[in-house]
Amino acid sequence: MSQTRHQTVKAGTGTPWPELPVSAVLPEVARALEQAPHRAVLVAPPGAGKTTLAPLHLLASLPEGRILLAEPRRVATRAAASRMAQLLGEAPGQTVGWRMRLDTRVSASTRIEVVTEGVLTRLLLADPELSGVSAVLFDEFHERSLDADLGLALALEAAGALRPDLRILVMSATLDGARVAGLLGDAPVIRSEGRAFPVEIRHRAPEPGARVEDEVARTILDELAAGSGSILAFLPGAFEIERTAEKLRSRLPGDTTLCPLYAALPPAAQDEAIRPAPAGRRKVVLATTIAETSITIDGVTTVVDSGLKRQPRFEPATGLQRLETVRVSLASAEQRAGRAGRTAPGTAIRLWRAEQSGALQPFDRPEILSADLSGLTLDAVSWGARSPADLPFLDPPPAAALAEAAALLRDLGALDETGRLTAMGEAMRLLPLAPRLARMVAGAAVGEARNLASRLAVLLSEPGLGGPSPDLAERLRRWRAEDGARARDAAALARRIAASVPEGDLGHRESDADPARLLALAYPDRIAIPRGAPGQFILSNGRGARIDERDALARVPALVVADLGESENAQARVGTIRAAAVLDREALDAILRARAVEEDAVVFDPASRSVRGRRRRRLGRAILSEQPIALPPGEDAGLALMDGARSLGLRSLPFDNETERFLRRMRFAASAEPDWPALDDDALLAGLGSWLLPYVPGVTALGAITPGQLRTALQSLVPPGTRLDALAPSHFTAPTGHAHPIRYEKDGPVLAIRVQELFGLTVHPAIAGGRLPLTLELLSPASRPIQITKDLPAFWAGSWRDVRADLRGRYPRHPWPEDPAAALPTARAKPRG
């Protein structure tokens, strides 16, 4: 396509803006949104101009009402609004403004509000009709953040029930347009073809064992030496960015500026990274996915893509969310490459082999499938849904994560047992905070405790605020000492949050202005009790946690952990404490008095493979102390024994040869008959309490279970009216009258038998009413294998001649008839003489 830039003019203003590839389809977009049900999908490549030109074009076609443009990140929100304001010849806050968590720049004359996706959901929850709003645009929807999915679901419900005139436009460069169009009621999909400038894709395989920051730094230096223009490099996280920056600072040419770009940086540093380099200078920007979409870094002609990113993954079993490093999707790789062609022809260097691109997932994994859903659940219930599952999502939320979210909200007092909002839940939903932090603020008494809780909530919500120390008290002190714009904005937000807590009967409120006591309201499952060596803790949810033994937090009475990362040894299931507050002895004792439980328990001891009685004191799942007691009466001992067998595996049960053969017969029968229960190891272990426990009454040790008891219990799984011997007989009776055991292998039943015992058979032996032929392992008189067959008549007529010639000389005292099908079977040799 031609790369000549033309100018067009917004009607009635005389203000020019550039014509970009998306300009050709914008009239079609406007027409689609004017026709009921006023919904459309716009798919346009990176650099096509959809982020800035689509809202401006709609502004000209909509006589009144505001346009909300939802962006995935704050830096993109500011950049998009600033660019549109520049094109209109205005300052941000006039016709175009922005609205985000720590920064709002709008006025009475603002017609286009660029908002973060989280702010959009808050606007919808506060005003489901979106009064005064004519259109809602979702930019870069392919990223599939939780807030974007929820925002679109709420907008669709609002349009369907309250605002049939509300225009909804979903935009992306790499979107599965057909799926989204289906969610929008078969809305039209409008595509803008072409890119502003071509991008050459090159691949550069990393050296074996090299760290990602080494490869990125090496590639950047090579590209700086080989060409001109600025470079944008994508790395998975802030840690890798800082490591790469360390490797580059002393080696960059004198005309090159180095700029990190990630979420924890102050807005001024982020704006510096996306600002054009001064005349005569180049720029190297080291970025996370924050630079993947919606923003233009002028002068960038080369992209270096590590192919990695961080994404959250929620573990329902522990109630914790962790960040993991994963491969980007093909859609993300295309987005990243497109950054090189926004303002000039460019090059994208991918640090993987070309053939590996075929193994990338087509699109990003939606956050709704792997994130903590407690906030989503609270918002859905406050919207009026019974559960997020009732809302129109592109991908339904996982049932396990929803159950965990509902359980957490009940623990926090936000939901009652019927799933309805409590007074505390109503107070929490009105706060612009995650549920745990909202519970902390709403549960703090008016005054200094409320102010401190609000500051803690903002501190934990804003990456990098107060520095990197894991000690939250230290981060609070450093934040108070900071005098930058971000620190002041955050403090102002904390004051607004403290002032916005509704008064009313919310139950007991914490009046002590102590960080740990307040955090315990939000994280009752993360009270960390020391165990073993300094720096080792056990959380009240049962999970292990650690901190460097040299850290001051390693030798304290207890902690409340607000942020827990993955340990370097992921298999150890011990998290690394990244943010916590010290719980002093007095506060810990108060928590233990209120929450610790003393109980008599029956537990399984793996060492003795038996159950034992214990008197325990525990906080949640963390055992504080225990002592042995006699086993209490009741069924608990048997259930604990079954749990122990489950933890050790099925082979912890007494499987002798006979029992093993019996189970194999049952599994064969189950594979052949549809009405049999599942009998794989997982199914048997899951059902131990129903099929084994009734047959081992009073047994308290696995070693006391006999193979006979185990076989009897297994027999109980045979469906009533079924004869196992008919489906899977244990033996085959040969023509000689002798019974031979049948082996049930993975590939089917096998019979090992001396060939002479089958003389006279003209039909191949089979079981299950003749439906399944046996695999015959034919043996010599010395029981050595001579042939394997599933077609005995064919063997008699074919290979028998060669077998007979080979063996009759070795075994002269045994019969070797020319026609075995007509011979008499025998298990004996011919009589001597």
C-alpha positions in Angstrom: 0.0 0.0 0.0 1.0 3.6 -0.4 2.7 5.1 2.6 1.9 8.7 1.8 0.1 10.3 4.7 -2.9 12.5 3.9 -4.9 14.8 6.0 -8.6 14.8 6.7 -10.6 17.3 8.7 -13.2 16.8 11.4 -16.4 18.4 10.3 -17.0 21.8 11.9 -13.7 22.1 13.6 -11.1 22.6 11.0 -8.8 20.4 13.0 -6.7 17.9 10.9 -5.7 14.4 11.8 -3.8 11.9 9.7 -5.4 9.4 7.4 -4.3 5.9 8.4 -5.3 2.4 7.1 -8.3 2.2 9.4 -9.7 5.4 8.0 -11.2 3.6 5.0 -13.5 1.4 7.2 -14.5 4.0 9.8 -17.7 5.1 7.9 -18.8 1.4 7.8 -18.1 1.2 11.6 -20.3 4.2 12.2 -23.1 2.9 10.0 -23.0 -0.5 11.8 -23.3 1.2 15.2 -26.3 3.3 14.1 -28.3 0.1 13.2 -29.9 -1.9 15.9 -28.6 -3.6 18.1 -25.8 -1.0 17.7 -22.9 -3.4 18.0 -19.8 -4.1 15.9 -16.4 -5.7 15.9 -13.4 -3.9 14.4 -10.3 -5.9 13.5 -7.3 -3.8 12.4 -3.6 -4.5 12.4 -1.1 -2.8 14.7 -0.4 0.7 13.4 -3.8 1.0 11.6 -4.9 3.9 13.8 -8.0 2.4 15.4 -7.2 3.6 19.0 -7.2 7.3 18.1 -9.2 7.6 14.9 -12.2 5.4 15.8 -13.3 7.5 18.7 -12.6 10.7 16.8 -14.7 9.6 13.8 -17.6 8.5 16.1 -17.4 11.9 17.8 -18.2 13.5 14.5 -21.1 11.2 13.8 -22.7 11.2 17.3 -24.5 14.5 18.0 -24.4 14.1 21.8 -23.3 11.9 24.6 -19.9 10.8 25.8 -17.8 8.1 24.3 -15.9 5.8 26.7 -12.8 4.2 25.3 -11.6 1.4 27.6 -7.8 0.7 27.6 -6.0 -2.2 29.2 -3.3 -0.1 31.0 -2.8 3.4 32.4 0.1 4.2 30.2 -2.0 3.4 27.1 -4.9 5.4 28.6 -2.8 8.6 29.0 -1.1 8.1 25.6 -4.3 7.6 23.7 -6.0 10.6 25.3 -3.0 12.8 24.8 -2.7 11.8 21.1 -6.3 12.5 20.4 -6.2 15.8 22.2 -3.0 16.7 20.2 -4.8 15.9 16.9 -7.7 18.2 18.0 -5.2 21.0 18.9 -6.3 20.9 22.5 -4.9 20.0 25.9 -6.1 16.8 27.6 -9.2 17.4 29.7 -11.1 19.4 27.1 -12.8 17.4 24.3 -10.7 14.4 25.2 -9.7 13.4 28.7 -8.8 10.4 30.8 -10.0 8.7 33.9 -8.0 6.2 35.9 -7.3 5.2 39.4 -4.8 7.9 40.5 -5.4 10.5 37.8 -8.6 12.0 36.3 -8.5 14.7 33.7 -12.0 15.5 32.4 -14.2 18.6 32.3 -17.7 19.5 31.5 -16.7 19.8 27.8 -15.2 16.3 27.7 -16.8 14.1 25.0 -14.3 11.3 24.8 -13.2 9.7 28.1 -10.3 7.3 27.8 -10.6 5.0 30.9 -8.9 2.0 32.2 -10.9 -1.2 32.0 -11.2 -1.3 35.8 -12.7 2.2 35.9 -15.2 1.2 33.2 -16.5 -1.6 35.4 -16.8 0.7 38.4 -18.8 3.2 36.2 -21.2 0.5 35.1 -21.7 -0.8 38.6 -22.3 2.7 39.9 -24.7 3.6 37.0 -25.9 0.6 35.0 -27.7 2.9 32.6 -24.4 4.8 31.8 -26.3 8.1 31.8 -25.0 10.5 29.2 -22.9 7.9 27.5 -23.6 7.1 23.8 -20.9 4.6 23.0 -18.5 2.2 24.8 -15.4 1.1 22.9 -13.2 -1.8 24.1 -9.7 -1.4 22.7 -7.2 -4.4 22.4 -9.8 -6.8 23.6 -7.7 -9.7 22.5 -5.7 -9.4 25.8 -8.8 -10.7 27.5 -8.2 -9.2 30.9 -10.7 -9.9 33.7 -11.9 -6.3 33.8 -12.4 -6.2 30.0 -14.4 -9.4 30.1 -16.5 -8.1 33.0 -16.9 -4.7 31.5 -18.2 -6.1 28.2 -20.6 -8.5 30.0 -22.1 -5.7 32.1 -22.3 -3.4 29.0 -24.2 -6.1 27.1 -26.6 -6.6 30.0 -27.1 -2.9 30.4 -27.8 -2.5 26.7 -30.2 -5.4 26.7 -32.2 -4.4 29.7 -31.8 -0.6 30.1 -30.0 1.0 27.2 -31.0 -0.5 23.8 -29.5 2.6 22.1 -26.0 2.1 23.7 -23.4 1.5 21.0 -20.8 -1.1 21.8 -17.6 -1.5 19.6 -15.0 -4.2 20.3 -11.6 -3.5 18.7 -8.3 -5.4 18.4 -5.5 -6.2 16.0 -5.5 -9.9 16.6 -9.0 -10.8 17.7 -11.0 -14.0 17.1 -13.6 -11.8 15.6 -16.2 -14.5 14.9 -16.4 -15.5 18.5 -16.7 -12.0 19.8 -19.3 -11.2 17.1 -21.4 -14.2 18.3 -21.3 -12.9 21.9 -22.5 -9.6 20.6 -25.5 -11.2 18.9 -23.9 -11.8 15.5 -22.6 -8.3 15.2 -20.9 -7.4 11.9 -17.1 -7.9 11.8 -15.4 -5.0 10.0 -11.7 -5.6 9.0 -9.1 -3.0 8.1 -6.5 -4.6 5.9 -2.9 -3.6 5.7 -0.4 -2.0 8.0 0.9 1.5 8.0 4.4 0.3 7.2 5.9 -3.2 6.4 7.8 -5.1 9.1 10.4 -7.7 8.3 10.3 -10.7 10.7 13.7 -12.3 11.6 14.4 -15.2 14.0 17.4 -15.5 16.1 17.7 -18.7 18.1 19.1 -18.2 21.6 22.3 -19.9 22.7 21.7 -23.1 24.7 21.3 -22.3 28.4 21.6 -18.5 27.9 19.5 -16.2 30.2 16.8 -14.1 28.5 18.4 -10.8 29.6 21.8 -11.9 28.1 20.2 -12.7 24.7 18.1 -9.5 24.6 21.2 -7.3 25.5 23.3 -9.1 22.9 20.7 -8.6 20.2 20.2 -4.9 21.1 23.9 -4.2 20.9 24.2 -5.9 17.5 21.2 -4.0 16.1 22.5 -0.7 17.4 25.8 -1.3 15.6 24.1 -2.4 12.4 21.4 0.2 11.8 19.7 3.4 12.9 16.5 4.1 14.7 15.2 3.3 18.2 14.7 -0.2 19.6 11.8 -1.6 21.6 12.6 -4.8 23.5 10.0 -7.0 25.2 10.9 -8.9 28.4 8.7 -10.9 30.7 9.0 -8.7 33.8 10.6 -5.8 35.7 13.3 -8.1 37.1 14.6 -9.1 33.6 14.3 -5.5 32.5 16.6 -4.2 35.3 19.0 -7.0 34.7 19.1 -6.2 30.9 19.5 -2.5 31.7 22.6 -3.3 33.9 24.2 -5.2 31.0 23.6 -2.3 28.6 24.3 0.9 30.5 28.0 0.9 30.1 28.0 -0.4 26.5 25.4 1.8 24.7 26.6 4.3 22.1 26.8 7.9 23.3 23.8 8.9 21.2 21.5 6.3 22.8 19.1 6.8 25.8 18.0 3.7 27.8 14.4 3.7 29.1 12.7 1.0 31.2 8.9 0.7 30.9 6.8 -1.3 33.3 3.8 -0.8 35.5 5.6 -0.1 38.8 7.4 3.0 37.3 6.0 6.4 38.1 3.9 8.0 35.3 6.6 10.5 34.5 9.1 7.7 33.8 6.5 5.8 31.6 5.8 9.0 29.7 9.5 9.5 29.1 9.8 6.0 27.7 7.1 6.6 25.0 8.2 10.2 24.2 10.1 10.6 20.9 13.9 10.7 21.3 15.4 14.2 20.9 16.8 15.0 17.5 20.0 13.2 16.8 19.5 10.6 19.5 18.2 7.1 19.6 16.3 5.3 22.3 16.3 1.7 23.7 13.0 0.9 25.5 13.0 -2.2 27.7 9.3 -3.0 28.2 6.9 -5.7 29.5 3.5 -6.3 27.8 2.7 -2.7 28.8 4.0 -1.6 25.4 2.4 -4.3 23.4 -0.7 -2.5 22.4 -2.4 0.9 22.1 0.7 3.1 22.3 3.1 4.4 19.7 6.8 4.9 20.6 7.9 7.3 17.9 11.1 6.4 16.2 11.1 2.7 16.9 12.1 0.7 13.9 13.3 -2.4 15.5 11.5 -4.7 18.0 13.4 -7.4 19.9 10.9 -10.0 21.3 12.0 -12.4 24.0 8.7 -14.4 23.4 8.0 -14.4 27.1 5.5 -12.7 29.4 4.2 -13.0 33.0 0.6 -14.0 33.6 -1.3 -14.6 36.8 -2.4 -18.1 37.7 -4.8 -18.8 40.5 -4.5 -22.0 42.5 -7.9 -22.9 44.0 -6.3 -25.6 46.2 -4.2 -22.9 48.1 -6.3 -19.8 47.5 -3.2 -18.0 46.2 -2.5 -16.3 42.9 1.0 -16.5 41.5 2.7 -15.1 38.4 4.3 -17.5 36.0 6.5 -16.9 33.0 5.0 -18.3 29.8 5.3 -18.2 26.1 3.4 -15.4 24.3 0.6 -16.3 22.0 0.9 -15.9 18.2 -1.5 -13.0 18.5 0.8 -11.2 21.0 3.9 -11.9 18.9 2.1 -10.2 16.0 1.1 -7.2 18.2 4.7 -6.9 19.3 6.1 -7.1 15.8 3.6 -4.4 14.7 5.2 -1.9 17.1 8.2 -1.7 14.6 6.0 -0.5 11.8 4.0 2.2 13.4 5.9 5.2 12.0 8.3 3.7 9.4 9.3 0.4 7.9 10.8 -1.8 10.5 12.2 -5.1 11.7 11.1 -7.5 14.4 13.6 -10.0 15.8 12.1 -13.0 17.5 14.4 -14.8 19.9 13.2 -18.3 19.0 13.5 -20.6 16.0 11.0 -19.9 13.1 9.5 -23.4 13.4 8.7 -22.8 17.1 6.1 -20.2 16.1 3.8 -23.1 15.0 3.7 -24.3 18.6 2.4 -21.0 20.0 -1.2 -20.7 21.1 -3.2 -18.7 18.6 -4.5 -16.2 21.2 -3.8 -15.2 24.8 -5.3 -17.4 27.5 -8.2 -15.3 29.0 -7.5 -14.1 32.5 -10.9 -15.4 33.6 -9.7 -19.0 33.2 -6.7 -18.6 35.5 -7.2 -15.7 37.9 -8.7 -15.1 41.4 -12.4 -14.6 40.8 -13.3 -13.1 44.2 -13.6 -9.6 42.9 -15.5 -10.7 39.8 -17.9 -12.6 42.1 -18.5 -9.7 44.4 -19.2 -7.4 41.4 -21.5 -9.9 39.8 -23.6 -10.4 42.9 -23.8 -6.7 43.5 -24.9 -6.3 39.8 -27.8 -8.7 40.7 -26.5 -12.0 39.3 -26.4 -15.1 41.5 -22.9 -15.9 40.2 -20.6 -14.7 37.4 -21.6 -17.8 35.6 -24.9 -16.1 34.9 -23.3 -13.2 32.9 -22.5 -13.3 29.2 -18.8 -14.1 29.1 -16.9 -15.3 26.0 -15.4 -18.0 28.2 -17.3 -19.3 31.2 -15.4 -18.9 34.5 -14.1 -22.3 36.0 -16.4 -23.8 38.6 -13.5 -24.5 41.0 -12.3 -20.9 41.0 -15.9 -19.7 41.5 -16.4 -22.0 44.4 -13.1 -20.8 46.0 -14.1 -17.1 45.4 -17.5 -17.6 47.0 -15.8 -19.4 50.0 -13.4 -16.5 50.4 -16.2 -13.9 50.3 -18.1 -15.8 52.9 -15.0 -15.9 55.1 -14.6 -12.2 54.7 -18.2 -11.6 55.6 -19.2 -10.2 52.2 -21.7 -13.0 51.4 -24.1 -14.9 53.6 -24.7 -18.6 53.4 -27.3 -18.1 50.6 -24.8 -16.2 48.5 -26.4 -12.8 49.0 -24.5 -9.6 49.8 -24.3 -8.7 53.5 -24.0 -5.2 54.9 -20.2 -5.7 54.9 -20.3 -7.0 51.3 -22.3 -3.9 50.3 -19.7 -1.7 52.0 -16.9 -3.6 50.3 -18.3 -3.3 46.8 -18.5 0.5 47.1 -14.7 0.7 47.6 -12.4 0.7 44.5 -10.4 -2.1 45.9 -9.9 -5.9 45.6 -12.2 -7.7 48.1 -9.6 -8.5 50.7 -8.4 -4.9 50.8 -11.9 -3.6 50.8 -12.7 -5.9 53.8 -9.7 -4.4 55.6 -10.7 -0.8 55.1 -14.4 -1.4 55.8 -13.5 -3.4 58.9 -11.3 -0.6 60.4 -12.7 1.8 62.9 -13.0 5.5 62.1 -9.9 7.5 62.8 -6.3 6.5 62.6 -7.1 2.8 62.0 -9.3 3.7 59.0 -6.6 6.0 57.6 -3.9 3.4 58.0 -6.0 0.7 56.5 -6.7 2.9 53.5 -3.0 3.7 53.1 -2.1 0.0 53.3 -4.8 -0.8 50.6 -3.3 1.8 48.2 0.2 0.6 49.0 -0.6 -3.0 48.1 -2.6 -1.9 45.0 0.2 0.3 43.5 3.3 -1.6 42.3 6.5 0.0 43.5 5.0 2.5 45.9 7.2 2.8 48.9 10.0 0.7 47.5 10.7 -3.0 47.2 11.1 -4.0 50.9 9.0 -7.0 52.0 8.4 -5.1 55.3 5.2 -3.2 54.8 5.9 -0.9 57.8 9.1 0.1 56.1 7.3 0.8 52.8 4.7 2.9 54.6 7.5 5.0 56.2 9.3 5.4 52.8 6.0 6.4 51.1 5.3 9.1 53.8 8.8 10.5 53.1 8.4 10.6 49.3 7.4 14.0 47.8 6.8 13.0 44.2 3.5 13.5 42.3 2.7 9.7 42.4 3.2 9.6 46.2 1.0 12.6 46.7 -1.7 11.2 44.3 -1.6 7.9 46.1 -2.0 9.6 49.5 -4.9 11.6 48.2 -6.5 8.4 46.9 -6.1 6.8 50.4 -7.9 9.8 51.9 -10.7 9.5 49.5 -11.1 5.8 50.2 -11.1 6.4 53.9 -13.8 9.0 53.5 -15.9 6.8 51.2 -16.5 3.9 53.7 -20.2 3.8 54.4 -21.2 4.0 58.1 -23.6 1.6 59.6 -23.7 -1.7 61.5 -20.8 -3.7 60.0 -20.0 -5.6 63.2 -16.8 -5.3 65.2 -14.2 -3.0 63.7 -10.5 -3.1 64.4 -9.5 0.1 66.3 -5.8 -0.6 66.7 -3.8 1.3 64.1 -1.3 -1.5 63.6 -0.5 -2.8 60.1 -0.5 -6.5 61.0 -3.8 -6.4 62.9 -5.5 -4.6 60.0 -4.0 -6.9 57.4 -5.3 -9.9 59.4 -8.8 -8.7 58.5 -7.9 -9.1 54.8 -5.7 -12.2 55.0 -7.0 -14.4 57.9 -5.7 -17.4 56.0 -2.1 -16.0 55.8 -1.1 -15.7 59.4 2.5 -16.9 59.3 3.8 -18.9 62.3 7.6 -19.6 62.5 8.7 -23.2 62.1 12.1 -24.6 62.2 15.0 -22.4 61.0 14.8 -18.6 60.8 12.9 -17.4 57.8 10.7 -20.5 57.6 7.0 -20.2 58.3 3.7 -22.1 58.0 0.7 -20.1 56.9 -2.7 -20.6 58.5 -3.9 -22.0 55.2 -1.4 -24.8 55.6 1.1 -23.7 53.0 4.8 -23.1 53.7 6.4 -19.7 53.3 9.9 -18.4 53.5 12.0 -15.2 53.6 15.7 -14.8 53.5 17.1 -15.6 56.9 19.1 -12.4 56.8 16.0 -10.3 56.6 14.8 -8.6 59.7 11.4 -10.3 59.3 13.0 -13.8 59.6 13.0 -13.7 63.4 9.7 -12.3 64.4 6.9 -13.9 66.5 4.6 -14.0 63.5 3.7 -12.3 60.2 0.6 -11.4 58.2 1.5 -12.1 54.6 -0.1 -9.9 51.9 1.9 -11.0 48.9 3.4 -14.5 48.4 5.5 -15.4 45.3 6.7 -18.7 44.0 9.8 -20.2 45.5 12.7 -21.0 43.2 12.0 -24.6 44.0 8.4 -24.8 42.8 8.1 -28.5 43.7 8.7 -27.6 47.4 5.4 -25.8 47.5 7.0 -23.1 49.7 6.2 -19.5 48.7 8.5 -16.6 49.0 7.2 -13.8 51.2 7.2 -10.5 49.2 5.1 -8.3 51.4 4.2 -8.8 55.1 3.6 -7.0 58.4 5.0 -8.1 61.8 2.5 -9.5 64.2 3.8 -8.9 67.7 3.3 -11.4 70.5 0.3 -9.6 72.0 -1.5 -9.3 68.7 -0.7 -13.0 67.9 -2.1 -14.1 71.2 -5.2 -12.1 70.6 -5.7 -13.8 67.2 -5.0 -17.2 68.7 -7.5 -16.6 71.5 -10.1 -15.6 68.9 -9.4 -18.1 66.1 -7.3 -21.0 67.3 -9.1 -24.3 67.6 -8.4 -27.2 70.0 -9.6 -30.6 68.9 -9.0 -34.3 69.2 -8.2 -35.6 65.8 -7.4 -38.9 64.0 -4.5 -38.6 61.7 -2.6 -41.0 59.4 1.0 -41.6 60.2 2.9 -42.4 56.9 5.8 -43.9 58.7 3.8 -46.6 60.5 1.1 -46.7 57.8 -1.5 -46.5 60.6 -3.8 -44.0 62.2 -3.1 -42.3 65.5 -5.0 -40.1 67.9 -3.8 -36.5 68.4 -4.9 -33.6 70.6 -4.2 -30.5 68.5 -4.2 -26.8 68.7 -4.4 -25.3 65.2 -4.9 -22.0 63.5 -6.8 -22.8 60.3 -4.7 -25.6 58.8 -1.5 -24.7 60.6 -0.8 -27.0 63.5 0.5 -25.1 66.5 0.9 -28.0 68.9 -0.2 -31.6 69.3 0.2 -34.6 71.7 -0.8 -38.2 71.3 -4.0 -39.5 72.7 -6.0 -42.8 72.5 -7.9 -43.2 69.3 -11.4 -41.8 69.9 -14.4 -44.1 69.0 -16.3 -43.7 65.8 -15.7 -43.9 62.0 -13.0 -41.2 61.9 -10.2 -43.8 62.2 -11.4 -45.7 59.2 -11.8 -42.5 57.1 -8.4 -41.4 58.1 -6.9 -44.8 57.1 -8.6 -44.4 53.7 -7.1 -40.9 53.4 -3.7 -42.4 54.2 -4.1 -45.0 51.5 -5.1 -42.3 49.1 -2.0 -40.3 49.8 0.3 -43.3 49.4 -1.4 -44.7 46.3 -3.3 -47.8 45.4 -0.3 -50.1 45.7 -0.2 -49.3 49.5 -3.0 -51.9 49.7 -2.2 -55.7 50.0 -2.2 -56.7 46.3 -0.8 -60.2 46.2 -0.7 -62.1 42.8 -4.2 -63.4 43.1 -5.7 -60.0 43.9 -3.7 -58.4 41.2 -5.1 -60.9 38.6 -8.6 -60.4 40.0 -8.4 -56.6 39.5 -7.1 -57.1 36.0 -10.0 -59.3 35.1 -12.4 -56.7 36.5 -10.7 -53.9 34.5 -11.0 -56.0 31.3 -14.7 -56.6 32.0 -15.2 -52.9 32.7 -13.6 -52.0 29.3 -15.9 -54.3 27.5 -19.2 -53.4 29.2 -20.6 -49.9 29.3 -22.4 -50.2 32.7 -19.4 -51.0 34.8 -17.9 -48.3 37.1 -14.5 -46.8 36.4 -11.8 -49.0 37.9 -8.6 -47.0 37.1 -6.3 -46.1 40.1 -7.7 -42.6 40.5 -11.3 -43.8 40.6 -10.6 -46.6 43.0 -8.7 -44.2 45.3 -11.4 -41.7 45.2 -14.0 -44.3 46.2 -12.1 -46.1 49.0 -14.5 -44.9 51.6 -17.5 -46.5 49.8 -16.1 -49.8 48.5 -13.2 -50.8 50.9 -14.0 -49.2 54.2 -17.2 -51.4 54.9 -15.1 -54.6 54.4 -12.3 -53.6 56.9 -14.3 -52.6 60.1 -12.1 -51.6 63.0 -8.9 -51.8 61.1 -6.5 -49.0 62.0 -3.4 -49.9 59.9 -2.9 -50.7 56.3 -0.8 -53.7 57.2 -3.8 -55.2 59.0 -5.8 -55.4 55.8 -5.6 -58.9 54.2 -5.5 -59.7 50.5 -8.8 -61.7 51.0 -10.5 -58.6 52.4 -9.3 -56.6 49.5 -10.6 -59.1 46.9 -14.0 -59.3 48.7 -14.2 -55.5 48.6 -13.2 -55.3 44.9 -15.9 -58.0 44.2 -18.5 -55.5 45.6 -17.8 -53.3 42.6 -19.1 -55.9 40.1 -22.5 -54.6 38.9 -25.5 -56.7 40.3 -26.6 -59.5 38.0 -23.2 -59.6 36.3 -21.2 -62.8 36.2 -17.5 -61.9 36.1 -16.6 -65.5 35.1 -18.7 -65.2 32.0 -17.1 -61.9 30.9 -13.6 -62.5 32.1 -12.9 -66.1 33.2 -9.9 -66.7 35.4 -8.9 -69.9 33.5 -9.3 -71.6 30.1 -10.2 -75.3 30.1 -8.2 -77.0 27.4 -9.5 -80.0 25.4 -7.4 -82.1 27.7 -9.6 -81.0 30.6 -6.8 -79.1 32.3 -7.4 -75.5 33.4 -4.9 -72.8 32.5 -4.8 -69.2 33.9 -5.6 -66.4 31.6 -3.5 -63.3 31.9 -5.3 -60.0 31.4 -2.8 -57.5 29.9 -3.3 -54.0 28.5 -3.6 -55.3 25.0 -6.1 -58.0 25.9 -6.3 -61.5 27.5 -3.4 -63.9 26.9 -3.3 -67.7 27.3 0.1 -69.5 27.6 -0.4 -73.2 26.8 1.5 -76.2 25.4 0.6 -76.7 21.8 -0.3 -80.4 22.2 -3.2 -79.6 24.5 -4.9 -77.7 21.7 -4.9 -80.6 19.2 -8.3 -81.2 17.8 -9.4 -77.6 18.1 -10.8 -76.1 14.8 -12.0 -72.9 16.3 -9.8 -70.2 18.0 -10.4 -70.0 21.8 -12.3 -66.9 22.9 -14.0 -65.4 25.9 -16.9 -63.0 26.6 -19.4 -65.2 24.8 -17.0 -65.8 21.9 -16.6 -62.1 21.1 -13.0 -61.7 22.1 -10.3 -64.1 20.9 -7.5 -65.0 23.3 -3.9 -64.2 22.4 -2.3 -67.7 22.4 1.3 -68.1 23.5 2.0 -71.6 22.2 4.6 -73.4 24.1 6.9 -76.3 23.4 6.9 -79.4 25.6 9.6 -77.7 27.6 7.3 -74.6 28.1 9.3 -72.5 25.8 7.5 -70.1 23.4 7.2 -71.3 19.8 4.5 -69.1 18.3 2.0 -66.2 19.2 -1.3 -66.2 17.3 -4.9 -65.0 17.4 -5.9 -67.4 14.6 -5.4 -71.1 15.6 -6.9 -72.6 12.4 -4.7 -70.5 10.2 -1.7 -71.6 12.3 -2.6 -75.3 11.9 -2.9 -74.8 8.1 0.2 -72.7 7.7 3.1 -72.3 10.2 2.5 -75.6 11.9 4.5 -77.4 9.1 7.7 -75.5 9.9 7.2 -75.7 13.7 6.6 -79.5 13.4 9.8 -79.9 11.3 11.8 -77.9 13.8 10.6 -79.5 17.0 9.8 -83.2 16.3 13.6 -83.9 16.3 14.1 -82.2 19.6 11.1 -83.7 21.3 10.8 -87.2 19.7 8.7 -88.6 22.6 5.9 -86.1 21.9 3.3 -86.4 19.1 3.7 -84.1 16.1 0.9 -85.0 13.8 0.7 -83.7 10.2 -2.9 -82.6 10.8 -3.2 -81.3 14.4 -6.8 -80.2 13.9 -7.7 -83.8 13.6 -5.4 -85.2 16.3 -6.2 -86.0 19.9 -5.1 -83.5 22.5 -2.6 -84.6 25.1 -0.6 -83.3 28.0 1.7 -86.3 28.1 4.6 -87.7 26.1 4.2 -91.0 24.2 4.9 -94.1 26.4 8.4 -95.4 26.2 8.9 -98.3 23.7 
